[in-house]
């Protein structure tokens, strides 16, 4: 199966209604579907690639209100809120810091040959590709493991928030030539208007939407 699963920012600060510093409206209701998708990605991990992103900021981050940005403080490295929601964390996940590419490049072979079920890329901006290692691993998987072209690979994207980091991942994978499908009942937006604009951009750029049931192989799909 030529497929890449992409889990975007399913972290406590975004998904936990009680303690999340930047809770995305209704994101907690996604958890059952997110669990199904993570379980499917892990079950397929011997033949597919499962990657994800983690927002990771310092206190000096320009996104924060106190530093002139638009968002309250969130996902500061080393805080509880920056952690991935525990029920969405596989047994064997490898966190790759945002500190440049693989050096030497042979490290890629070691990473892929390991037993990680999920590769998590820390990032300081919206795009998972801000972490150079994400681009390198995706390219390596496509070219050297699958031995194919991006147009022959399906990318399944889920997580938060629709109009920010989910949008960035979907658009940038599409720009790289991949067939992209966003799981519409496993994403949530910060605002109704922002989410609507993101969906319009998905349609304009040839990015498909899909339901969780379709991805995991359940019989019933919402009408």
Beta strands, then each sheet from edge to edge (+ up, - down):
strand 1: 3-8
strand 2: 49-55
strand 3: 93-96
strand 4: 118-123
strand 5: 154-160
strand 6: 179-188
strand 7: 208-210
sheet 1: 3+ 4+ 2+ 1+ 5+ 6+ 7+
end
